[in-house]
Amino acid sequence: MSKYIPLRGLIAPLLALVLGVAGWAPASWAIGLDDAKRQGLVGEQPNGYLDAVVPDASADVRALIADINTKRRQKYEQVAKTNGTSLHVVETLAGKTAIEKTPPGQYVRSPSGRWIKK
């Protein structure tokens, strides 16, 4: 009687486990907004939206920015509609408020387009 483990029955479950972990891991390591701001990767703009402070921002940072900006735009549109005003007015007011609330050490974009560390 041999003492070996039949691999044929283990390959599929092991492969599924490895692929599952590989697909799951990057999402668990994705950066959050607070961390991205503290690290100087993301900053607030006068138009009410986020942007990458560094030109070579990672895909995770770019995805974070896109996701949050999409959600912000939806909220701004809702506020504009509710208050009978333009989207631009809401975006500008939100940008001003976000910049005012940005803590020292984080980045904001000046009206001239330069990134400034508060």
Sequence and secondary structure as in RCSB ss.txt:
>XXXX:A:sequence
MSKYIPLRGLIAPLLALVLGVAGWAPASWAIGLDDAKRQGLVGEQPNGYLDAVVPDASADVRALIADINTKRRQK
YEQVAKTNGTSLHVVETLAGKTAIEKTPPGQYVRSPSGRWIKK
>XXXX:A:secstr
      SHHHHHHHHHHHHHHHHHHHHHH   HHHHHHTTSEEE TTS EEESSTT  HHHHHHHHHHHHHHHHH
HHHHHHHHT  HHHHHHHHHHHHHHH  TTSEEE TTS EEE 
